[in-house]
């Protein structure tokens, strides 16, 4: 894991190498630095900064375009600094026109992310598995992607182009958009919310030869697909965006219910990490050692 004095790990080349391997890269969703560290500690090779989870954790509100570019970038910066695995970061619509996208890409790049995801929804966007989405004209998104590619100063920063057109205009339109986005320079293509395994297969078949993203949204519109099937279909990156957030929410609800019921949390403590376990995980011993090393003499 990242430490206070360690040199920053070059995660961007590593993500490219991982995506070139035969097996899909698995990237669970994280929404803050602690959840990102938990993803890394579990042994995953990458983490995904979920916009859904970021909105829920920062605002306590749904993913409907309420967060600003600055808030998202700040969260990405903290998360990237907390881990040594590549961070793939949701950047929504790029927060405006191609000029805004240029600033967004530069800010995310400086934040230390390994990949940035841009989508073709009309602002204010919505979570990709919610109703009521709308998409911008293809030419508008192509211009944004061309600006994003031109804006990056590190060629290893990956640009993920997501289309939400399947739920709006049908799967054929979404696949056609994805091909245009590849021509615009996108490194990975992300067709959001296919509604059946047949649609998942169609995406993989018609976009064969491109690096593809599969969004394994826990409880979303897309059916659960086994990992071996996704590998056979050629998906390079599999996101599990909200499971950690849902798990944390249920655990906190259960813990608080114990206090409501009993008046104390005693009955729940056996299911929790101890105080020492938790402070050890977040690096208290390292902080204490550094404090002693650099203390006033």
Backbone bond lengths (Angstrom), bond angles and torsions (degrees), N, CA, C in turn:
res aa  C-N    CA-C-N  psi(-1)  N-CA   C-N-CA  omega(-1)  CA-C   N-CA-C  phi
1 X - - - 1.461 - - 1.525 110.76 -
2 X 1.318 115.88 159.00 1.448 120.99 178.34 1.532 110.08 -63.19
3 X 1.335 116.01 139.34 1.460 119.03 175.64 1.520 109.36 -124.05
4 X 1.338 114.58 172.72 1.453 119.52 -172.13 1.521 113.15 -64.77
5 X 1.335 117.65 -35.62 1.451 120.80 -174.80 1.521 113.39 -108.49
6 X 1.306 117.82 -3.03 1.457 120.22 -179.47 1.519 111.71 -68.71
7 X 1.326 116.11 151.65 1.460 120.32 176.16 1.521 109.43 -73.73
8 X 1.326 118.65 140.85 1.464 120.54 178.05 1.522 110.83 -56.02
9 X 1.319 115.60 134.57 1.456 120.96 -179.38 1.524 109.59 -83.28
10 X 1.335 119.09 131.74 1.470 120.73 178.35 1.528 110.61 -73.54
11 X 1.302 115.64 90.82 1.463 119.84 -172.75 1.520 113.47 -83.29
12 X 1.329 119.07 -21.24 1.470 119.91 -175.17 1.528 111.97 -66.80
13 X 1.341 119.64 -49.82 1.467 117.77 176.60 1.523 112.16 -59.71
14 X 1.337 116.63 -34.29 1.463 119.22 -179.32 1.516 111.36 -65.58
15 X 1.338 117.80 -38.29 1.464 119.53 178.76 1.524 110.15 -65.04
16 X 1.313 117.57 -41.23 1.466 119.65 177.20 1.532 110.56 -59.86
17 X 1.332 116.35 -42.56 1.463 119.99 179.20 1.528 111.15 -63.76
18 X 1.309 116.75 -42.32 1.459 120.47 179.29 1.525 110.98 -61.94
19 X 1.315 116.72 -40.92 1.459 120.53 -177.95 1.526 111.77 -69.81
20 X 1.317 116.98 -20.03 1.458 120.48 177.71 1.523 112.55 -83.31
21 X 1.337 116.76 -7.82 1.463 119.70 -179.49 1.522 110.03 -77.17
22 X 1.333 115.89 167.76 1.465 120.38 -175.82 1.523 112.28 -70.70
23 X 1.321 117.18 -35.18 1.463 120.63 -175.75 1.518 110.97 -87.97
24 X 1.333 117.66 147.03 1.469 119.51 176.42 1.535 111.63 -62.40
25 X 1.306 115.87 145.68 1.461 121.50 172.58 1.527 107.90 -81.63
26 X 1.328 116.51 128.57 1.458 121.50 -179.40 1.531 108.84 -100.26
27 X 1.328 115.93 127.51 1.467 120.83 -176.74 1.524 110.01 -131.75
28 X 1.335 117.79 93.94 1.465 119.72 175.26 1.525 111.33 -65.22
29 X 1.312 115.39 150.16 1.444 120.64 178.83 1.512 112.33 -75.02
30 X 1.318 115.35 139.65 1.461 122.84 173.21 1.516 107.03 -131.02
31 X 1.320 116.08 153.88 1.459 120.21 -174.30 1.521 113.00 -126.81
32 X 1.327 117.25 -4.74 1.459 122.01 175.58 1.518 107.78 -157.95
33 X 1.322 116.87 -179.93 1.457 120.57 -175.67 1.521 112.30 -65.73
34 X 1.333 117.97 -38.16 1.453 120.28 179.66 1.519 110.88 -63.68
35 X 1.327 117.45 -47.86 1.465 118.84 -179.46 1.521 111.09 -65.86
36 X 1.337 118.44 -32.33 1.461 120.71 175.45 1.526 110.70 -64.78
37 X 1.319 117.56 -41.46 1.461 120.78 177.81 1.528 110.60 -64.87
38 X 1.310 117.53 -36.11 1.465 120.56 177.58 1.531 111.01 -65.49
39 X 1.338 116.60 -39.69 1.464 120.14 176.48 1.523 109.82 -60.83
40 X 1.316 116.46 -46.73 1.461 120.27 -179.77 1.523 111.13 -63.31
41 X 1.331 116.57 -44.66 1.470 120.63 -177.90 1.519 111.91 -64.00
42 X 1.328 117.19 -27.53 1.467 120.71 178.65 1.518 112.16 -73.70
43 X 1.328 117.38 -10.75 1.454 120.86 175.41 1.509 115.72 103.77
44 X 1.327 118.61 8.31 1.459 120.52 179.26 1.527 110.32 -76.08
45 X 1.318 115.54 151.27 1.461 121.39 -177.04 1.517 113.36 -86.79
46 X 1.333 117.59 -10.43 1.465 121.41 -179.19 1.519 108.79 -155.57
47 X 1.313 115.53 158.90 1.469 122.17 175.51 1.521 108.40 -128.09
48 X 1.331 114.87 154.48 1.465 120.82 -177.88 1.520 109.04 -120.41
49 X 1.320 117.49 119.90 1.467 120.23 174.64 1.521 108.44 -79.07
50 X 1.323 115.48 105.17 1.452 121.40 -177.68 1.520 111.52 -80.65
51 X 1.334 116.29 129.48 1.456 119.87 175.04 1.518 111.71 -67.27
52 X 1.328 116.27 -36.30 1.463 121.45 176.79 1.528 109.46 -58.22
53 X 1.339 115.95 -49.70 1.461 120.32 -179.00 1.515 112.62 -69.99
54 X 1.325 117.23 -34.93 1.456 120.05 178.17 1.520 110.52 -63.84
55 X 1.332 116.97 -44.08 1.460 120.14 178.17 1.521 111.26 -63.42
56 X 1.336 116.09 -42.29 1.463 119.82 -179.86 1.524 111.54 -65.28
57 X 1.344 116.82 -40.45 1.464 118.83 -175.58 1.522 112.81 -79.43
58 X 1.338 117.49 -37.06 1.467 119.52 -178.14 1.523 112.69 -81.13
59 X 1.332 116.48 -38.01 1.461 120.64 -174.84 1.522 113.84 -111.71
60 X 1.333 116.73 -19.12 1.462 119.40 -171.52 1.511 111.54 68.39
61 X 1.344 116.23 27.90 1.462 121.42 -174.98 1.524 109.96 -131.91
62 X 1.341 118.27 163.23 1.461 120.89 -176.92 1.517 112.70 -72.26
63 X 1.321 114.43 166.03 1.463 122.87 -177.98 1.521 109.29 -83.37
64 X 1.328 115.38 81.85 1.474 121.12 -178.53 1.529 110.31 -130.40
65 X 1.331 116.78 34.56 1.455 120.64 175.56 1.508 115.18 80.02
66 X 1.323 117.84 24.59 1.462 120.42 -178.05 1.527 112.99 -82.81
67 X 1.324 117.41 -25.19 1.454 120.40 -177.53 1.527 111.46 -82.91
68 X 1.315 115.98 146.71 1.462 121.55 177.56 1.523 110.51 -90.15
69 X 1.328 115.67 166.97 1.463 120.58 176.38 1.519 110.93 -59.48
70 X 1.321 117.48 -39.80 1.464 120.72 -178.88 1.521 111.29 -63.49
71 X 1.323 117.09 -43.12 1.471 120.12 179.58 1.525 111.29 -64.16
72 X 1.326 116.19 -41.98 1.467 119.38 179.57 1.528 110.90 -67.13
73 X 1.322 117.00 -42.89 1.458 120.13 -179.48 1.520 111.01 -64.62
74 X 1.318 117.29 -41.86 1.465 120.62 178.63 1.524 111.10 -60.12
75 X 1.330 116.39 -41.40 1.461 119.15 178.24 1.523 110.49 -65.07
76 X 1.323 116.97 -42.54 1.458 120.71 178.35 1.525 111.16 -60.89
77 X 1.316 117.43 -40.64 1.467 121.27 -178.73 1.524 110.75 -62.83
78 X 1.319 116.68 -46.11 1.468 119.71 179.98 1.524 110.94 -64.30
79 X 1.327 116.42 -42.12 1.456 119.60 -178.29 1.520 111.76 -67.63
80 X 1.331 117.34 -43.43 1.461 120.21 179.50 1.521 111.45 -62.08
81 X 1.328 116.47 -35.02 1.463 120.28 -179.77 1.525 112.26 -73.34
82 X 1.317 117.60 -19.64 1.460 121.48 -174.57 1.514 113.22 -85.93
83 X 1.336 118.00 -15.65 1.466 120.77 -173.78 1.523 110.64 -132.46
84 X 1.329 114.71 163.54 1.451 121.17 176.94 1.522 112.26 -109.31
85 X 1.318 117.33 7.53 1.465 120.33 174.48 1.524 108.42 -98.83
86 X 1.341 118.17 156.70 1.458 120.12 179.40 1.524 111.99 -60.60
87 X 1.325 115.35 137.49 1.456 121.92 175.83 1.525 109.02 -106.74
88 X 1.330 115.41 122.78 1.463 123.17 175.68 1.522 106.18 -98.44
89 X 1.326 118.08 123.96 1.460 120.35 -168.61 1.519 112.64 -119.83
90 X 1.307 114.95 130.67 1.459 122.70 173.24 1.533 108.46 -69.91
91 X 1.336 115.86 128.98 1.464 120.58 175.53 1.520 111.01 -123.45
92 X 1.326 116.76 23.39 1.464 122.69 174.35 1.533 110.74 51.42
93 X 1.306 117.51 -128.49 1.467 121.95 -176.69 1.529 113.17 -92.03
94 X 1.334 116.40 3.00 1.464 119.95 -173.65 1.510 112.84 88.60
95 X 1.373 115.60 -4.06 1.468 122.61 172.27 1.521 113.28 68.39
96 X 1.327 115.87 38.36 1.459 118.33 173.86 1.516 112.40 141.95
97 X 1.317 115.77 -149.18 1.457 122.10 -177.31 1.530 109.94 -86.36
98 X 1.341 119.09 -175.70 1.464 119.61 -178.71 1.527 114.79 -56.12
99 X 1.309 118.10 -32.12 1.467 119.21 176.57 1.523 111.15 -64.93
100 X 1.340 115.82 -41.45 1.458 119.27 176.24 1.526 111.18 -64.60
101 X 1.329 116.20 -37.18 1.462 120.12 178.70 1.524 110.44 -62.14
102 X 1.330 117.53 -39.24 1.463 120.67 178.08 1.523 110.02 -58.21
103 X 1.324 116.10 -47.05 1.465 118.28 179.00 1.530 110.87 -64.97
104 X 1.327 117.15 -41.18 1.463 120.53 -179.53 1.520 110.86 -59.53
105 X 1.330 116.63 -46.87 1.468 120.07 -179.24 1.519 110.40 -62.87
106 X 1.323 117.29 -44.58 1.469 120.00 179.92 1.528 110.98 -62.32
107 X 1.337 116.91 -41.72 1.465 120.04 -179.44 1.526 111.53 -67.24
108 X 1.317 116.93 -42.80 1.466 119.91 177.89 1.529 110.81 -66.10
109 X 1.317 116.56 -38.03 1.461 119.68 178.42 1.523 110.17 -61.90
110 X 1.328 116.58 -46.03 1.468 119.96 177.87 1.518 111.69 -64.94
111 X 1.328 116.79 -26.66 1.466 120.85 178.69 1.522 112.11 -71.02
112 X 1.319 117.62 -16.18 1.460 120.25 175.03 1.511 115.88 98.59
113 X 1.334 118.44 12.95 1.456 119.44 -179.94 1.526 109.93 -75.63
114 X 1.333 115.64 158.32 1.465 121.04 -179.89 1.521 112.04 -96.26
115 X 1.333 116.59 -22.30 1.466 120.96 179.92 1.512 108.47 -152.21
116 X 1.330 115.41 148.28 1.460 121.38 -179.48 1.528 108.21 -126.28
117 X 1.314 115.97 133.23 1.465 122.03 -178.30 1.521 110.27 -104.20
118 X 1.333 116.09 125.60 1.459 122.59 177.36 1.525 108.65 -119.63
119 X 1.329 116.89 142.34 1.466 120.71 -176.46 1.523 110.66 -125.18
120 X 1.326 114.84 162.74 1.471 120.28 -172.73 1.532 113.68 -101.91
121 X 1.303 117.24 26.05 1.459 119.68 177.54 1.530 111.58 -77.32
122 X 1.319 114.02 156.87 1.459 121.64 169.18 1.534 108.20 -73.67
123 X 1.311 117.18 135.29 1.463 120.74 175.80 1.534 109.91 -80.18
124 X 1.342 116.45 142.40 1.457 128.57 -2.97 1.524 111.70 -73.76
125 X 1.351 114.42 133.55 1.457 120.66 -176.97 1.528 110.75 -73.40
126 X 1.336 114.71 172.83 1.452 122.22 174.38 1.516 108.41 -133.44
127 X 1.323 116.57 157.35 1.460 120.07 172.58 1.520 109.07 -50.10
128 X 1.319 116.92 139.94 1.451 121.39 -174.71 1.506 115.69 -63.24
129 X 1.324 118.36 -12.65 1.457 121.69 -179.74 1.530 111.41 -112.34
130 X 1.332 115.89 18.93 1.459 121.88 173.06 1.524 109.87 -101.07
131 X 1.316 116.17 160.91 1.460 121.72 174.23 1.529 110.17 -79.98
132 X 1.333 115.55 163.98 1.457 120.21 171.78 1.512 115.23 86.03
133 X 1.341 117.96 21.02 1.463 119.63 179.09 1.528 110.95 -80.64
134 X 1.327 115.69 158.57 1.458 122.75 172.12 1.523 106.99 -142.82
135 X 1.346 116.79 151.77 1.457 120.30 -177.56 1.522 110.38 -119.78
136 X 1.320 114.81 152.05 1.464 121.21 178.58 1.524 108.87 -78.04
137 X 1.337 118.57 164.18 1.464 119.98 173.14 1.524 111.60 -58.01
138 X 1.323 115.72 148.71 1.461 120.66 -179.20 1.527 111.04 -54.82
139 X 1.309 117.10 -41.99 1.463 120.35 -177.26 1.525 111.83 -62.20
140 X 1.332 117.04 -34.00 1.464 120.26 178.39 1.525 111.06 -65.90
141 X 1.329 116.06 -43.12 1.467 119.36 -179.67 1.519 110.94 -70.38
142 X 1.310 117.52 -37.89 1.464 120.21 176.80 1.528 110.16 -59.15
143 X 1.318 116.63 -42.86 1.466 120.23 178.32 1.526 111.21 -61.97
144 X 1.323 116.65 -40.70 1.468 119.88 178.01 1.522 111.28 -63.01
145 X 1.334 116.77 -43.26 1.456 120.24 -178.59 1.519 111.26 -67.56
146 X 1.321 116.72 -39.91 1.464 119.26 176.72 1.525 110.62 -62.65
147 X 1.326 116.71 -37.98 1.467 120.42 176.70 1.527 110.65 -66.59
148 X 1.345 116.45 -39.80 1.466 120.63 -179.94 1.520 110.72 -63.18
149 X 1.318 116.87 -44.41 1.459 120.89 180.00 1.526 110.37 -64.03
150 X 1.319 117.14 -41.55 1.460 120.85 179.64 1.523 112.09 -68.92
151 X 1.335 117.02 -27.80 1.464 120.86 -173.51 1.517 113.12 -78.26
152 X 1.323 117.66 -29.21 1.466 118.01 -174.58 1.526 110.17 -69.31
153 X 1.321 115.48 138.43 1.457 120.68 177.41 1.517 111.56 -96.96
154 X 1.328 116.88 -18.38 1.457 122.60 176.45 1.519 107.86 -107.15
155 X 1.331 118.45 113.74 1.462 119.73 -178.14 1.523 113.36 -64.39
156 X 1.327 117.38 -14.59 1.462 119.95 178.04 1.522 112.98 -81.99
157 X 1.334 118.04 -9.85 1.461 119.99 173.39 1.521 107.99 -69.59
158 X 1.324 116.58 123.00 1.461 121.31 -175.90 1.526 111.07 -91.67
159 X 1.324 115.22 139.74 1.459 122.08 176.72 1.528 108.54 -106.66
160 X 1.322 116.55 119.24 1.461 122.61 177.73 1.522 108.15 -102.03
161 X 1.326 116.20 123.53 1.467 121.09 178.97 1.522 109.11 -102.83
162 X 1.308 115.33 116.85 1.461 120.63 179.39 1.524 110.03 -107.04
163 X 1.324 115.79 135.94 1.458 120.27 172.58 1.525 110.12 -116.43
164 X 1.327 114.65 135.26 1.457 121.83 176.80 1.517 111.53 -103.99
165 X 1.330 116.41 17.02 1.461 120.70 -173.04 1.525 113.75 -71.03
166 X 1.337 118.39 -20.62 1.467 119.54 -177.11 1.516 111.50 -58.64
167 X 1.323 116.47 -41.13 1.468 120.07 -178.72 1.524 112.46 -78.57
168 X 1.329 116.78 -12.82 1.465 120.99 -175.81 1.526 111.19 -104.33
169 X 1.331 115.70 -50.35 1.463 121.05 -173.69 1.526 114.18 -119.01
170 X 1.327 117.15 1.87 1.453 120.75 179.62 1.517 112.88 100.17
171 X 1.340 115.31 162.70 1.459 120.39 -173.77 1.521 112.10 -66.14
172 X 1.322 118.42 -39.65 1.462 120.14 -179.24 1.526 111.12 -58.01
173 X 1.320 115.76 -43.23 1.468 119.73 179.16 1.521 110.91 -64.39
174 X 1.338 116.44 -37.94 1.460 120.23 -179.99 1.525 110.92 -65.50
175 X 1.316 117.25 -43.08 1.464 120.83 179.93 1.523 110.42 -66.47
176 X 1.317 116.67 -39.84 1.460 120.29 177.32 1.525 110.40 -61.32
177 X 1.326 116.79 -42.45 1.462 120.18 176.93 1.527 110.74 -61.21
178 X 1.315 116.40 -44.41 1.468 119.65 -178.38 1.522 111.04 -57.98
179 X 1.322 117.42 -39.13 1.463 120.62 178.54 1.535 111.12 -64.80
180 X 1.326 116.67 -39.72 1.465 120.02 175.57 1.531 110.19 -63.08
181 X 1.323 116.39 -37.64 1.461 120.12 -178.14 1.530 110.84 -69.85
182 X 1.322 116.36 -34.06 1.466 119.32 174.52 1.525 110.09 -63.92
183 X 1.323 116.98 -42.53 1.467 120.73 178.38 1.525 111.64 -62.97
184 X 1.343 116.22 -28.05 1.468 120.31 179.24 1.524 112.43 -78.39
185 X 1.341 117.12 -7.12 1.458 119.83 175.42 1.506 115.83 112.37
186 X 1.348 118.61 4.34 1.458 120.22 179.25 1.527 110.36 -62.74
187 X 1.331 116.41 140.65 1.466 121.42 -178.84 1.522 112.23 -84.96
188 X 1.314 117.26 -32.90 1.457 122.12 177.67 1.522 108.91 -132.37
189 X 1.333 115.93 145.96 1.456 122.74 179.48 1.517 109.70 -111.67
190 X 1.333 115.46 138.15 1.460 122.63 -170.87 1.523 107.33 -135.87
191 X 1.326 116.19 100.37 1.458 121.38 174.71 1.526 107.17 -91.19
192 X 1.308 116.32 109.76 1.457 121.79 -174.09 1.525 112.17 -80.28
193 X 1.331 114.33 140.53 1.460 125.33 167.44 1.524 115.72 61.09
194 X 1.349 119.76 47.27 1.470 118.56 166.67 1.529 108.45 -61.39
195 X 1.320 116.42 140.12 1.470 120.11 -167.78 1.519 114.16 -96.73
196 X 1.327 119.26 0.27 1.459 121.63 -179.66 1.516 109.00 -156.29
197 X 1.345 115.47 165.34 1.453 119.01 177.45 1.530 110.33 -64.81
198 X 1.324 117.15 -32.04 1.463 119.54 176.93 1.527 110.72 -63.63
199 X 1.317 116.78 -39.20 1.461 119.54 177.80 1.530 110.77 -68.42
200 X 1.321 117.04 -37.60 1.469 119.90 176.36 1.528 109.68 -60.83
201 X 1.323 116.10 -44.62 1.470 119.84 178.84 1.527 111.16 -63.93
202 X 1.325 117.01 -38.60 1.468 119.96 179.52 1.518 110.90 -63.42
203 X 1.324 116.65 -41.26 1.471 120.37 177.25 1.524 109.71 -58.97
204 X 1.338 116.31 -48.82 1.462 120.67 -177.47 1.527 111.77 -63.85
205 X 1.323 116.12 -39.50 1.461 120.33 -177.03 1.528 111.66 -70.50
206 X 1.320 116.28 -47.15 1.458 119.82 -173.35 1.528 112.94 -80.18
207 X 1.333 116.30 -16.00 1.468 119.80 176.60 1.521 111.48 -110.96
208 X 1.317 116.41 19.45 1.456 120.92 -179.88 1.522 109.94 -57.62
209 X 1.324 115.28 139.35 1.458 120.55 -177.44 1.501 113.37 99.67
210 X 1.343 116.67 -13.09 1.456 121.74 175.80 1.534 109.48 -106.15
211 X 1.319 115.91 152.90 1.477 119.10 172.36 1.525 107.96 -72.76
212 X 1.338 116.16 126.47 1.453 121.11 -173.92 1.524 111.57 -118.17
213 X 1.327 114.53 147.65 1.464 122.88 177.71 1.525 108.87 -109.45
214 X 1.332 115.94 135.39 1.462 120.94 172.15 1.519 108.45 -115.58
215 X 1.323 115.98 128.22 1.458 121.60 -178.81 1.536 109.11 -99.71
216 X 1.336 115.94 100.07 1.469 122.32 -177.36 1.535 107.26 -85.17
217 X 1.327 115.72 70.81 1.465 119.90 -174.62 1.523 109.78 -73.47
218 X 1.302 115.51 119.10 1.455 121.70 -177.55 1.533 110.03 -65.51
219 X 1.352 115.59 107.50 1.452 120.23 -178.74 1.514 114.12 84.96
220 X 1.339 118.51 11.11 1.452 121.79 -176.76 1.519 113.18 -86.42
221 X 1.332 115.96 -167.23 1.461 122.91 -176.03 1.527 112.77 -73.25
222 X 1.319 116.66 -27.81 1.460 120.44 -179.23 1.523 109.81 -81.65
223 X 1.335 118.44 133.33 1.464 119.80 -179.75 1.518 111.24 -66.93
224 X 1.328 117.83 153.10 1.464 120.04 176.92 1.525 110.16 -66.21
225 X 1.312 116.16 131.21 1.459 122.03 -179.20 1.524 108.18 -120.35
226 X 1.349 118.07 128.36 1.466 120.05 179.75 1.524 111.68 -59.04
227 X 1.325 115.52 148.83 1.456 120.23 -177.08 1.520 111.81 -62.35
228 X 1.344 118.01 -37.74 1.464 118.61 -179.17 1.525 111.34 -63.86
229 X 1.340 117.16 -33.91 1.464 120.54 177.32 1.522 110.12 -68.06
230 X 1.328 116.85 -43.02 1.463 120.00 178.26 1.526 110.83 -61.06
231 X 1.335 116.19 -38.90 1.454 119.56 177.08 1.513 111.95 -64.58
232 X 1.332 116.73 -43.10 1.465 120.51 178.53 1.525 111.36 -62.88
233 X 1.330 116.47 -33.86 1.461 120.46 -179.28 1.527 112.72 -78.41
234 X 1.316 116.40 -11.98 1.454 119.59 174.30 1.512 116.09 93.55
235 X 1.343 117.97 15.98 1.466 118.92 176.35 1.529 109.21 -69.21
236 X 1.325 115.64 132.77 1.461 121.01 -176.49 1.519 112.94 -89.77
237 X 1.331 117.18 -29.24 1.463 122.04 -174.62 1.518 108.92 -137.43
238 X 1.334 115.81 128.96 1.459 121.36 178.53 1.526 108.32 -119.56
239 X 1.325 115.61 122.05 1.460 121.95 179.18 1.522 109.65 -99.77
240 X 1.330 115.71 140.84 1.467 122.81 172.02 1.530 106.03 -121.16
241 X 1.333 118.33 79.33 1.458 121.00 -157.82 1.525 116.57 -72.48
242 X 1.327 118.75 -35.57 1.470 117.86 -168.24 1.520 114.29 -122.86
243 X 1.326 118.77 1.15 1.463 120.01 -176.58 1.517 113.18 -60.59
244 X 1.340 117.44 -43.53 1.463 119.88 179.82 1.524 111.00 -63.28
245 X 1.322 116.31 -39.61 1.469 120.57 177.08 1.528 111.05 -62.93
246 X 1.327 117.08 -44.56 1.462 120.53 179.10 1.527 111.00 -64.41
247 X 1.339 115.97 -40.96 1.463 119.62 179.65 1.526 111.18 -64.11
248 X 1.333 116.19 -42.59 1.466 119.70 178.73 1.524 111.10 -64.05
249 X 1.333 116.23 -40.67 1.460 120.25 -179.88 1.521 111.31 -61.46
250 X 1.349 116.50 -47.20 1.463 119.44 179.89 1.517 111.12 -64.08
251 X 1.323 117.75 -40.75 1.466 120.73 -179.49 1.527 111.32 -63.46
252 X 1.318 116.65 -41.97 1.469 119.54 178.75 1.525 110.70 -67.07
253 X 1.323 116.77 -41.24 1.472 119.87 177.23 1.527 110.80 -58.70
254 X 1.333 116.38 -45.18 1.469 120.05 -179.45 1.522 111.30 -64.88
255 X 1.326 116.41 -40.46 1.467 119.92 179.49 1.531 110.81 -63.32
256 X 1.322 116.35 -46.67 1.469 119.70 -179.14 1.518 111.37 -66.52
257 X 1.337 117.13 -34.00 1.464 120.29 177.72 1.528 110.72 -63.94
258 X 1.329 116.61 -33.50 1.465 119.94 177.35 1.524 110.75 -63.05
259 X 1.335 116.78 -42.80 1.466 119.46 178.79 1.521 110.96 -65.81
260 X 1.335 116.49 -41.89 1.469 119.95 178.42 1.531 110.40 -59.24
261 X 1.340 115.01 -42.14 1.460 119.73 -176.48 1.528 112.53 -73.49
262 X 1.350 116.48 -44.29 1.461 120.26 -170.00 1.524 113.90 -104.12
263 X 1.304 116.94 -17.78 1.454 119.56 -175.79 1.511 113.59 88.99
264 X 1.329 117.64 -12.81 1.470 122.97 175.84 1.530 108.17 -144.27
265 X 1.352 117.40 163.12 1.471 119.86 178.08 1.523 113.71 -89.38
266 X 1.351 118.49 10.99 1.465 121.02 -171.24 1.524 112.86 -53.60
267 X 1.319 118.19 -42.46 1.461 121.16 -175.38 1.524 112.42 -68.54
268 X 1.316 117.69 -18.03 1.463 121.05 -177.68 1.521 113.23 -95.54
269 X 1.325 118.40 -12.39 1.460 120.68 -169.89 1.518 113.09 -64.34
270 X 1.332 117.73 -31.48 1.461 119.26 -178.29 1.528 111.97 -65.82
271 X 1.318 117.85 -19.20 1.463 121.68 -179.41 1.529 112.19 -92.19
272 X 1.325 117.07 -1.55 1.454 121.74 -175.33 1.520 111.10 -109.36
273 X 1.328 117.93 154.65 1.465 118.85 169.54 1.525 108.76 -64.76
274 X 1.322 115.82 148.24 1.458 118.58 177.26 1.525 109.60 -70.89
275 X 1.316 115.11 166.38 1.464 120.07 177.74 1.522 110.17 -57.90
276 X 1.332 116.99 -44.41 1.456 120.26 -178.77 1.529 111.35 -67.14
277 X 1.319 117.31 -38.67 1.464 120.06 177.36 1.530 110.65 -61.06
278 X 1.312 115.94 -43.72 1.460 118.87 -176.73 1.519 111.49 -69.65
279 X 1.326 117.33 -45.84 1.463 118.74 179.99 1.524 110.97 -65.43
280 X 1.350 116.75 -30.90 1.457 119.57 174.51 1.513 111.41 -65.30
281 X 1.328 115.95 -40.92 1.460 120.40 -178.74 1.526 111.56 -63.86
282 X 1.324 117.55 -40.72 1.462 119.99 -177.23 1.535 113.26 -87.41
283 X 1.348 116.44 6.56 1.451 119.72 167.97 1.511 116.75 90.68
284 X 1.322 118.03 30.69 1.465 119.31 -179.44 1.522 111.75 -62.55
285 X 1.329 117.37 -39.39 1.466 119.10 -178.14 1.527 110.89 -63.39
286 X 1.324 116.92 -38.43 1.467 120.76 177.82 1.519 110.62 -64.38
287 X 1.348 116.32 -43.73 1.458 120.21 179.81 1.527 110.49 -63.66
288 X 1.327 116.90 -42.63 1.468 119.93 178.86 1.524 111.38 -63.62
289 X 1.324 116.10 -39.82 1.467 119.88 179.24 1.525 111.04 -64.39
290 X 1.321 116.66 -43.22 1.457 119.97 178.39 1.524 111.25 -66.31
291 X 1.340 115.28 -37.91 1.451 118.42 177.97 1.526 111.89 -61.55
292 X 1.321 116.39 -40.58 1.463 120.09 178.18 1.528 110.88 -69.23
293 X 1.306 115.48 -38.09 1.471 120.05 -177.67 1.522 112.11 -64.97
294 X 1.291 116.92 -38.15 1.461 120.59 -174.71 1.530 112.86 -109.22
295 X 1.319 117.31 13.26 1.464 120.37 -178.99 1.527 109.85 -65.72
296 X 1.323 113.79 154.88 1.474 119.94 176.68 1.525 109.17 -61.81
297 X 1.323 115.25 139.35 1.464 120.03 179.16 1.518 109.89 -109.28
